[in-house]
Amino acid sequence: MQDAQRLVQQGLDALNRGALDEAEQRFEWLRMLYPRAATPYIGLGLVALKRKEYALAEARLFEAARYEPHLVEIWQAFAMLYAEQRNWRRLRWALENWRLLDPRNPQVIRALIPVYRRLNEQGKAQELEKLLCQSTVPTPSIQTPSPTEARERLAAKLVQQARYHEAAAQFGALQQLQPGEPRHPFNRAICLLHLKRYDEAIKLLQHARSLGMPRDKTARLLAYAYLEANRHADALPEVQYLYQRNPKDAEYARAYGILLIQQNHPQQAIEPLRLWATRQPNEPTAHYLLGVAYALAGRAKDALEPLAKAVQLAPRSILIRYHYALVLTQAEKPDAARQQLEQILNTKDAPETPMYPEIARALLALLRQVKDWNACEQWLNRFERAKPDEPAWKQERALNLFLQERYADLRAYLERVVPAIRHAPTRTALWGLWVESYLREGKSDAAIETAKRALPDGEPLLNLARHFARQGQHPRAIDLLRQLEHARLTPAQQREVELRLATLLQKNGQSAEAIQRLRRAIQSRPHDIELRVALALALTNANAPDAPDAWRAVLRLNPKHAEAQIALALLQVQQNQPKALDALWNALPALLKAIHQSQLELVQQLQRTGGMIDLFWLMEVGEPSNRLNQRLEQAINTLWQRSATPAQQRHTLQRLEKLLQQHPYSNSLMEFLVQKHLQANRPADALAVIETVLKQYPTNASLYYRKGQILQQAGKAKEAREAYLQSLRLDPRHPQARKALDALPPITQ
């Protein structure tokens, strides 16, 4: 909200100074943030009015009136527009609407009198003159379709006078008198929307719908209330309903498409945004957001055409041109992307835009890809002249030296600039480059001393500890992590230090100290579930008698914690407690779901980081999916070991196969079933297991490779060849399938 107010004030200030381009830019940004608010359209209309673009100004003001027609400022702007055009009939219409909202304002009455005289409506002009002389201006009477009860008439009159607090109270009283009437909560909700009490309005609209108010009447208001309350996920079903009911309405298509992008559904957003762009071909935002949806859906080449159209319609929009350049980079067109970025940065107003450092860094990154270091240096010098106080330029210059492997020059530069930098993130990044330069040269001791110089900033030392842990130098990593106890770290980094240190201490044979440190950390943060899980894992690995209590503590914080459920059940089975096997079976579905969810989160993290991920966190601390898979294998093996007779084993396999049908994404469960069937010389049953998973994942090349292995073991070389070929069709680079196919005997005629 503060950002919106600042943009409005900056836009108005620029408008008063006559800086129309700057004002238009501020109001465009505001429209991106709040596409359903009237204020940005009013501002854009005033900018167009200043430029004498009357048709565009009128269109912008009509947009504002469509969203918030109760704002007096809209009709004031209309009056200014039509007065400048000397369009008396439309001026009368604007002033009358203004007077309807503000009936006691003498300014609008004085403005109406000469307009009536020009239109030869002398009677109306004389009536208004009498009202001015009497110094009393009564509220215009508006016929209301309310019943004849006095309270409803009073509530309707209060609404007409914009006295929404009192009107809401009257509708509340009516709601108590007639609790089954849906109109009263509906009307009260409208009053609360005017008062910006969105959560209360949402409850009333939902209540009105439950009393029989049609969804067609409540959906638009509910969507508006949800959006204003920043509850975009709740607004999505309402906007989707409106879009489906009005599939050719550009307004609903726009709202639905924007919401889908916000909720990370870019592929679904393409269709409504394409409709919006088709219905309003001259609206640059429509083409811009369509291109953004394509880009977020991984279709960079499809995004180029709508973004190019948006640039053509709004050539002065830095935001649109910048994203167009980013998509050109994704589409492997670096020369065109570089041209766009350079054109943006060459504009006169570019250094004043808040996005200037971000755009500059994008250009520098592009130049580094092609190793054009001279151009990098020239642009950096230019950026420093344009904004000499921006600390990012020092970081970019240091990064250039680092990427050119000029480590000595880099350290000399950092010795000169780091002490003067007060911007904490930039200083941390520079210390990190300094430390990494020593590591690249194999000077570990110098890297440690440099990281210690950065204290109390602990991030360089933490990164160094990660490095040594990846290299398997656990004692050295432990020593560095211990030195971070009093460093300046974020809460997330502090938790990471405690978890890493506990894990390394256990690997180093110091489990007692690890448990002690975790207990001490939990005393200060008793509700931190990650610390609780780490303690329970350490106690379980140490075979401590209080390990079950530690897992129960985790379940008290989160009763649905899958790993805690399965770990506690396994401990109970080891202790031969009654009904422990039933608890283990009951915990398996939740564990399978948790494994699938952690795998999805890992994929998303890889997508966000472009494949870069902290390998220490995956291999040493224990990536959640791997750790949960180990729990799953332990649980399955325990259930199998407890199946003593052949009948019990068949029953166990049947239950596990049923679980696989419900959760076909578990590779560990699938492989266990395949192995047991093959050991019992049942290749047909093993193939049935593979087919169960293939129904859910028909494009998985590894599944066809595994199918080929089973068929080859069963002596079916022809079918095995076809399975290997299908694996290679899906993944031509699958090395195991290629080797297996080459190892098959040649086909004989």
N, C-alpha and C positions, 0 to 999 in steps of 0.2 A: 504493500500500500504506500509506503514511504517512497519507493522508486517511482510509482505512478504519480504521486503528488509532485515529486521533483521534476519529472518529465513534463508535466502540465505547466509548472512554473517556468521551466526553461523555454518551453515552446511559446508561452505568452510573452516572456521577456524578449525573445528573439523577434516575435511579431511586432512588438512595440518599437524595437530598434530598426525594423525594416529588413532584418536578416531572414528573408522568406525561405531560403533553402534550409537553413538551420532549423527554423520553426517547423517546416514540413517534415524534416527528418525526425525531430522529437515526437511529433504527433503520429508519425508512421510507426515508430517504436512502441508508442503507447497503444496503438491499434493492434500490434502484434501481441502485446500482453493481454489486452482486454478487447477482443474483437466484438463483443456484444454491448459495449458501453457507448454512450452518446458523445462523451467529451472529446475523444480523438477525432470524430467526424465533424464536430463543431469547429475544432481547431483547423482541420484540413479545409473546411468550407471557408473559413476566414482567410486562410492563405490564398485560396483560389480567388476570393473576392478582391484581395489586394492586387492580384495579378490580372484582374479584369477578366478572369476565366469564369463567366457567369454561369454557363451551363454546368460546369464541373462543380462550382460552389453550390448550386441548387441541388445537384445529385447527392453531394456529401451531406447537406442539411436534411434532405429527405431520409437518408440512412439514419441520421441521428434521431429524427422524429419517429422512425419505425421502432427503435429500441426503447427510448425514454421520452415519450411525447409530453410528459408532465413537466419537463424542464423549461423554465421561462427563457433561459439563454438561447434555446433553439429558435424561438419565435422572435426574439430580439435580433438574432443574426439574419433570419428571413426578412425582417423589416428593413435592416440595413441594405440587404441585397436588392430588394424591390424598390427601395427609395433611390438607390443609385441608378437603377435601370429606368426609374420613373414609370413603373408599372403599377398604376394606382389600384386596379382591382385586386391584384395579388397582394399589394401592400395592405389593403383593407383586410384581406383574409388573414394575413400574418398578425396584424394588430388586434383583430378581434379574438384570435386564439390566445394572444398574449393577455388580453384583458380577461378572458375566461379563466386563466390561471391566476391572475393577480388583479382582481376586480377593483381594489381600492387604490390602485396606483394612479395618481393624477398625471404622471408622465405619458402613459399610454393613452389616456383620455385626450390630453392636449394634442397628441400626434394624430388621433383619429379624426378630430374635428375638421382640419383642412382637407383630409382625404375624402370625407363625406361631401364636403362642399365641391370638390373637383368632380365628384361623381354625381353631382346634382341631387344629393340626398339631404336636402336642407332640413327636413324634419328631424332626422337623427342627429345632425350637427347641433340644432337648437336644443334638443333634449340633453345632449352632453354638456352644452354650455350652462344650462340651468343647474345640472348636477355639480359643475365646478363652482358656480356661484353659491350654492347651498353648502359647499364644503363637505358634503356627505355623498358617498358613492356606495349604494347598496349592492349586495351580491346578486348577480344575474340569476334569475330563476330558471332551473333546469328541470324538465319533467322527468321524474324517476319512475321506473316500472315496478316500484315496491308495492306491497300490500298496504292496506289503509291503516295498519297499526301505527300509533304515534312513534313508537321506538324505532321502527324501520325507517319512517320518514326522517326522523332526527339523524339516524346513522347515515342515510344517503346524503343528507344535507351537509353533514360534517365531512364526508368524503369529497363533496364538490368544493368545499372550502379548504381542502388539503389539511384538515385538522385530524390527522390519522390516529394520534394517540386516543383522542376522545371517541373517534369512530370505532376503533378496535375494542374499546371498553363496551360500547353499545352492542356491537355484534357478539361480544362475549356474553353479555346478559341475555341476548336473544338465543344464544346457543344453550344456555341453561334453561330458558323457558321452553324451547323446542329442541330437545337433544337429538331427535331423529331427523332433523332437517339439514341436508348437506349444504344448503346455500350459506348458512351462517358461518361455519368454520371456513368455508371457501372465501367469503367476503372479508372475514377477519384476517385470513392469511394475506390477502391483497394489501390490506392496511399495513400489516407487519413487514411486507416486502418493501413498501415505501419507507418504512422506518429502519430498514436494513437489519431487521431481526430475523435472519434467514433460518436459523435452526428451529425457532418456534413456528415460522411459516411452513416449514417442511412438514412438521408433525401435524399441523392443521390440515394441510392439503392431503396428506395420507389419510387422515381421519375422514375428510370429506369424501375421498374415493371409497373408503370402506362403507360409508353410508349410502353409496349409490351414485355419487357424482361421476359422470362419464370420464373415461381416461382422456378423451379428446380435449376436454376442458381443463384438466389438471396437468397434463403432461408438459405443456409449454411452461407453465408457471413453476412446476417442480424442477424442470431442467434449469430454468433461470436461477431458482433459489440454490440448487446444488452447485451451479457454477460460481455464483457469488460467494458461497460458503467454502469454495475451494475443495469441494467433494466431487472431483471429476469422475471418479469411478462410479459413484452413485448416479451421476447425471447421464452416463453413457446409455443405460437402458431406455431412459425417457427420450433422449435425442434419437436413438435408434428407432423407437416407435414412431416418432414424428416423421423421420425420414422415410420409413417404410410406408406410412400412410400418405405421404406426399413425395413420391419418388422423383418428381421433376422440379421440386422446389429448391432453388439455389441456396436459400438461407439455411434450410435444414441440412442440405448436403455439405455446406461449409462447416456448420457446427459439428456434424457427425464426423467428418474427416479430420478436423482439428483434434477432437476428443480421442479418436482412434490413434493418432500420432502421439498424443500425450500419454496414452495408456500402453504405448509400445506395441501397437498393432498396425505397422505401416502398410503391410500388404493389403489388409482389409480397407485401409483408408484410401487406396488408389481410386477405387470406383466412385465414391461420392465426390472426391476432389476433382476427378476428371469431369464429372457432371457439372460441378460448380464452374470449372474453367470453360466448359462448353457453353453454359448458360450466360456467363459474364466474360466474354472473351477479352474485354479490355481491362479486366481487373488483374493487376500484376500479382497480388497476393495469392490469387487462386492458382496461377501457373507456378508461382514460387513454392507453395506448399505441396503441390502435386509432384514437383521435382524432388522436394525433400522426402516425400513418402517413397518415391522410387529409390532414392539413394539409401534410405534407412532399410529398405527391403533388400538391399544388396544388388539393385539393378541400376548401376551407375550410368550405363550407356542409355537406358531408357529415360533417365533423369535429365539428360542434356537438352533435349528439345524443349520441354516446358520451362526449364530454367533460362534457356536462351530467350524464349518468348518473354519471360518476366523481366529480363535485363532490357529487352527492347522496349517494353512498356514503361519501365521505371529506370531509366539509365542513371539517375542520380542516387539510387538506393545503394548504399554501400553494403548493407546486409545481404541483399540479393546477389550482388556481384561477387561478394566474398564466398558465399556458399556455391555459387556457380564455379568459381575457381577451385574450390575443394573437390567438387564432383568431377571436374576435368582431370584433377590429379588422380582420383580413384579410377577414372576411365582410361588411365595411362596416356594422357595427353598433356605432358608437362609443359610443352612450349606454349600451348594455348592458356594453360593455367597461369604460367608465369606472366604472360601478356596481360591477363585480367588483373592479377594482383598488382602489377606495376602501374596499370592505368588507375586503379583505386588509389594507390599511394601517391600518384602524381597530381591528384586533384588538390585544389587549394585548401579545402576544408578538412582534408584527411587527418592532419595532426590533432584536430580538435575532437574527433570522434572517439568515444570510449573504446572502440574496437581497434584503434590504431596499433597498439602493441601486439595484439593477437594476429592481425593481418600481417604485420611486419615479420613476426616469428614464422608464419606460414610461408612467406616468400623465402626467408632464410633457409627453412627446412627443404624447400624445393631446390634451392641453389646448391645445398649440400648434397642432395641426391645425385646431381650431375657433376659434383666436385668443381663448381665454378667459384673458387675461393676469392678470386679478384673481385667478382661481382658482389660476393658476400661482404668483403671489406668495404667496398664503395657504399653499399646500402647501409652498413652499420655506421659509417661516418655520417651519412645523411640523417639517419635516425637520431643519432646523438645531437646533431645540430638542431633538429626539429624539437626534440624533447630531451634536453640535457639532464633532467632530474630523474629520468626513468631508469630504475636499477636493472631492468631486464636486459638492457643493451650490454652491460658488463658480463652478465651471464652468457649471452649469445656470443660475445667475443671470446670468452674463455672456452666455450664449447667448440668454436671454430679451431682454436689452437689444439684442443684435445683430439678432435677428429683428424687433424692433420699430423697427429703424433709428435707435435712439437712440445714435448713435455717440459723441457727446461725453460722455454719461453713462457709456457703456461704458468709455471710456478713463479717465475719472476714477475709476471703480470699480476698474479694473485697476491703476492707479497705486497704489492703496491696498492691494490684496490680494496682488498677484503677488510682491512681495519676501518675504512671510512664508510662502509655500507651499514645502514641501520635497518634495512628491510630484511626481516628475519628469514622468509622463505628463500630469497635470493642468496643471502649469506650461507644458509645451509646447503644450497645447491653448489655453490662455489667450493665450500669445504669438501663436499663429496667428490667433485672433479679433482681437487687437489690430492685427496687420498687415493682415488682410483689411478691417477697418473703414476704414483709410486708402485701400486700393485701391478700395473702393466709392465713396469720395468723389473719386477721381481724383488722390490725393496720393501719387504713386509715391515721391518722395524721402523723405517722412516714413515710408512703409512700409519702405523700405530701412534707414533709421536705426533703426527699431524692431526689425527683424529682426536687425540687428547688435548691439543691446542684449541680445538673447536669447543671444548666444554666451557660452560654448562650446556651448550647445544649438543644433545646426545645422539642425534640422528646419524652423523658420520660414523660414530663409534658403533652404533647398532648395525649399520650397513657392513662395517668391517667384520663384526662378529658373524653376520650371515655368511660373509665370504669364507671365513675360516671354517665355519661349520660345513659349508659345501665341499671344502677341500678335505674334510675328515679330520681337521686339526681341532678336536673337541676341547682339550685342555686350554688351548689359546682362546677359543671362543668363549669358554666358561669364564676365564679371567677378565675378558673385555665386558661381558655381560654383568659381572659383579661390580665393575666400575661405573655402571650406568644407574646404580640405585639412587643416587642423588643428582642425576642429570635432569635437564629440562626436557621432558617428553610429554606427548599427548597421552590421555588415558588409554587409548588403543595401543600405543607403543609401549606403555608401562605393562599392560597385560601381556603383550607379545614377549617382552623381556622375561617376565615371570614364567610363561609357558615354555619358551625356548630353553631357559636356564634349567627348569625342572626336567625337561626331556633329555638334555645333554648330560645332566648329572646322573640320571638313571643309566644312560648308555655308558657312562664312565664308571659305573659301579658305585655310585654315591646316592643310592635310593633314599637312604634315611634323611640326608640333607635336603633332597628334592621334596620329600613329603613334609618336612618341617617348614620349608620356605612356602609351600603351597598353603599349609595351615595358617601361617602368619598372614599371607595375602588375603585369605578368605575372612580372617577376622576383621580386616579393614573394609572388605567388600563382600559381605555375606550373601548377597543376591546375584553375584556374578556366576552364571551357570557354566561358563567355560572353565573357570578356575575349579568349580566343583567337579566337573567331568575329569579334568586333569588329575585332581587328587584321587578320585575313584580309580582311574586307570593306574596310577602309581601304586596305590594300595593293592589293587588286583594283581599287578605284575609282581609285587613283593609278597604275595600270598598272606597279606595281613588279615587278621581275624575281623577287623572292623571294615573291610571292603564292602560287605553288603550294606552296612549303615551309610557309607559314603554314597552308594548308588541310590539308596532310599532318600537321601538328602537332595539328590538331583531330581528325583521324581516328585518331591514335595514342591520344588520350584516349577517343574514342568511335568505334570502327570503323563503327558503323551510322548515323553522323550524316548525314542525307539531304542537307542543304544543302551540307555539305563535299564529299560525293561528286559532286553535280551541278556545283558550282563548279569543282572540280578537273578534271572531265571537259570542261567548257566551255573552260577554259584550255588543256587538251591539244589540243582541236579547233582552237583558234586557232593553236596552234604546229604544226599538221599532224603530230602524233605518230601512229604506227601504232596501230590498234585504238582510237583515241580515240572514234570514233562508236559502237562496240560498248559502250564504258564508259558513254557517255551514255545509250544505250538501257537498259542494265542499271540505271542509277541512277534512271530515271524512276518505276518502281513505288514505291520507298521514298519519293521526293519527294511523290508523290500521297498516300500514307498520312500523311506528316508534315503536309501541308496540311490534310487532314481532321481530324487530331488537334488541331492548333492552332486550327482553327475551333471544335471542340467545347469546348476550354478557354476560348476567348473567350466563348462562349455561357454556360458555367458561371460565369465571372467576372461577366458582366453580371447573371446571376440572383442571385449572391451579393450584389452591390453594389446591386441594385435598378435597374440601368441606368446607374449612375454609374461612370465609368471615366476614367482619366487620358488625356485626348485627346492630350497631348504625346507620351506613350509610343506611342500609335497612329500619330501623323502624323509625328513628328520622328525618334524613335529607330527606328521601323519595327516595326509590329506583325508578329509572326512569320508569320501567314497571308499578309499582303500581300507581305512580302518573298519568301516562298517562291513565291507566285504569279508574281512578277516573274521568279524563276529558272525557273519552269516555262515561261512564255511565251518567255523567252530560249532555253531548250533546244529547244522545239518549232520556233521560227523558225530556229534553227541547223540542225536536222535537215531542215527543208524547203528551206533554201537549199543544202544539200549534195545534194539530190535534183535532179540536173541534167536528166534526161530524163523524159518523161511516164510511162514505165514505172516509174522510180524513185519518182516522185511518187505513183503509184497504190499502190505497195508501202508507202510511208511512211504514206499515209492509212489503209490496211488495218491496219497495226500500231497506229496511234493509235486507230482505232476499237475494236480488240481491247482496248487499254488502258482505253478509256472503259467498255467492258462490265464490266471488272473493278473499275473505280473510277469509278462513275457520279456521284460527288459533285463532280467537278472542273468548274466552270463555265467556266474558261479553256480547257480542252481541248475541251469541247463547242462553245464559240463559235468556236474556231479551225476545227474540222471543218465546222461549219455555213457559215462564211464561204467556205471553200475550195470546198465543193460549190456554193454559190450563184454564186461567181465563174465556175465551170465550167458554169453553167446546168444544174445537177442538183438541182432542188428536192426531188425524191422522196428522194434520198439525204440531203439536209439534214433532211427530216422524219423519216427513219429514225433519224438521230442523236438528234433530240428524243425520239422514242418510246423509245429505249434508256434515256434518263434518266428518262422518265415512269414506266417500269415500277418503278423504285426509289422515286420520289418522286411518287406519283399526286396528291398534294394541294398541289403547288407551283403557285401562281397564276402566277408569272413564267414558268414553262415553257409554260403554255397561251398566255400573251401572246406569247411568242416563236414558238410554233407558228402563231398567228394571223397574225403578221407575214409568215412564210414563205408561208403559204397566200394571203395578200393579194397578195404579190409575184407569185405564180404565177397570179393572175387567178381564184382560187377564192373569191369573196366570200362565198358561202353558208357554206362550211366555215370561213372565217376568222371570220365572225360567231359561229358556234357556239363556236369556240375562245376568242374574247374573252368571250363570255357565261359560259363555264365558268370562266375566270379571275376574273370578277367574282363568281361563285357562291362560289368559294373565298376570295376577298378582296374584299368589296364596296367597299373604299376604294382599290383599285388604280387610281391616277390615269391611268397610261399606257393600261391596257386600256379605261377609260371614254372617253378621248379618241379612241382608235383605233376603238372601236365607233361613236361619234358621227360620225366622219369617213367611215364606209362609206356608200355610196349606199343610199337607202331600198329596201325590198323591194317589187317590183312584182308585182301579181296576175297 
